[in-house]
Amino acid sequence: MTLTTHSIIAAAVTKPLARMNPLIALVVAIATHYLSDAIPHWDYKIGSIENVEDKENRHFGSNRKAIAKDIFHFALDGFLGAIIIILITRPATLQQWLWIAAAVIGGCLPDFLQGLYVLKLKFLRTAQKFHDMFHTDIRLGAYPLLGIPFQIVITAISAYALM
């Protein structure tokens, strides 16, 4: 699932918590990531990771151009989600900005940790196994004509709920 979708889902679910402690929103946003990964979804290809199918041996390759391209895609994807949330909610107070930050960070954090795990940071093995436990085995990445519209529908429903 894209970071944009994860962020918007997290913001929609945590909106009722916006006036509470941002740490509560952060924890709930993290939970939304795992729960939304259980839904069959589309993922864009990450060209810098080698041995993609072998969960224990996947790693970043040495192609700097592919790594730079992926980092650009991750950043664009993450910022797009944040911008959409800001445009929909129009935050006016520090509390609202903190809630948005908690929703975006929490919604994206498990995938960031997954990237660190691919860097062979073995202390994240438990977090990776937890992520894999929730993640659907139905991957729509190979079916963009089905996966992309489905991803857009999930994002649109979440954005509507955020309004």
Secondary structure, DSSP 8 states (H G I E B T S, - for coil): --HHHHHHHHHHHHGGGTTS-HHHHHHHHHHHHHHHHTS-B-----TTEESTT-TTT-EE-S-HHHHHHHHHHHHHHHHHHHHHHHHHH---SHHHHHHHHHHHHHHHHHHHHHHHHHTT-GGGHHHHHHHHHHS-S-B-TT-HHHHHHHHHHHHHHHHHHH-
